[in-house]
């Protein structure tokens, strides 16, 4: 069973500016997990769907951009679930940089 990691990232940019900045920094998402690579990403309205792959595992993820926050969800496969707390801490630290 997958382990969801969720993070709220507050901002004061509005939806369109936040989406623009995330779009410019989407390539940095692979930095959240050492050895990961971003293999797919696409926008559906205000939702960024992306896939990371690390150690042969696929991490299906979403970012929901809202007026004053970005809600991120990473679905960790069982092999990576034991690192959920470390991944969440890294996401909380690194994801706001995409909005700078």
C-alpha positions as CSV (number, residue, x, y, z in Angstrom):
1,X,0.0,0.0,0.0
2,X,1.3,3.5,-0.9
3,X,2.1,6.0,1.8
4,X,0.9,9.5,1.0
5,X,3.2,12.4,2.0
6,X,1.3,15.7,2.1
7,X,2.6,19.3,2.5
8,X,0.9,22.7,2.4
9,X,3.2,25.4,1.0
10,X,1.8,28.9,1.8
11,X,2.4,31.8,-0.7
12,X,1.0,35.2,-1.5
13,X,1.4,35.0,-5.3
14,X,-2.1,34.1,-6.5
15,X,-2.8,31.1,-8.6
16,X,-1.4,32.2,-12.0
17,X,1.9,33.5,-10.7
18,X,2.4,30.4,-8.5
19,X,1.7,28.2,-11.5
20,X,4.2,30.2,-13.6
21,X,7.0,29.8,-11.0
22,X,6.3,26.1,-10.4
23,X,6.4,25.6,-14.2
24,X,9.8,27.3,-14.3
25,X,11.1,25.1,-11.5
26,X,9.4,21.8,-12.2
27,X,12.8,20.3,-13.0
28,X,13.9,20.7,-9.4
29,X,11.3,18.3,-8.1
30,X,13.7,15.4,-8.6
31,X,16.0,17.0,-5.9
32,X,13.4,16.1,-3.2
33,X,14.5,12.4,-3.3
34,X,18.2,11.6,-3.8
35,X,18.7,9.7,-7.1
36,X,15.2,10.5,-8.4
37,X,14.4,11.7,-11.8
38,X,11.3,13.5,-13.1
39,X,9.9,11.3,-15.8
40,X,6.5,13.0,-16.5
41,X,4.7,16.2,-15.7
42,X,1.5,17.8,-17.0
43,X,-0.9,20.5,-16.0
44,X,-4.7,20.0,-15.7
45,X,-6.1,23.3,-14.8
46,X,-4.5,24.3,-11.5
47,X,-3.2,20.8,-10.8
48,X,0.3,19.7,-11.7
49,X,0.5,15.9,-12.1
50,X,4.1,14.6,-12.0
51,X,6.0,11.3,-11.7
52,X,9.3,10.8,-10.1
53,X,11.3,7.5,-10.3
54,X,13.9,6.5,-7.8
55,X,15.5,3.1,-7.2
56,X,13.2,1.5,-9.6
57,X,10.1,2.8,-7.8
58,X,7.5,5.2,-9.3
59,X,6.2,8.1,-7.2
60,X,2.9,9.5,-8.5
61,X,2.5,13.0,-7.3
62,X,0.2,16.1,-7.5
63,X,0.4,19.8,-6.7
64,X,-2.8,21.6,-6.3
65,X,-2.2,25.3,-6.7
66,X,-4.6,27.5,-4.7
67,X,-4.8,31.3,-4.3
68,X,-2.7,31.3,-1.1
69,X,-1.1,27.8,-0.9
70,X,0.1,24.8,-2.9
71,X,-1.0,21.4,-1.6
72,X,1.4,18.7,-2.6
73,X,0.8,15.0,-2.4
74,X,3.5,12.3,-3.1
75,X,2.3,8.7,-3.1
76,X,5.3,6.7,-1.9
77,X,5.5,3.1,-2.8
78,X,6.1,0.6,0.1
79,X,9.9,0.5,-0.6
80,X,10.2,4.2,-0.1
81,X,7.5,4.6,2.6
82,X,10.1,4.0,5.4
83,X,11.7,7.4,4.3
84,X,8.3,9.3,4.4
85,X,9.3,11.6,7.3
86,X,12.7,12.5,5.6
87,X,11.0,13.0,2.3
88,X,8.3,15.2,3.8
89,X,10.9,17.3,5.6
90,X,12.9,17.8,2.4
91,X,9.7,18.7,0.5
92,X,8.8,21.3,3.1
93,X,12.3,22.8,2.8
94,X,12.8,22.7,-0.9
95,X,9.3,23.2,-2.4
96,X,8.9,26.8,-1.3
97,X,12.1,27.7,-3.3
98,X,10.1,27.0,-6.4
99,X,7.8,29.9,-5.5
100,X,10.6,32.4,-4.9
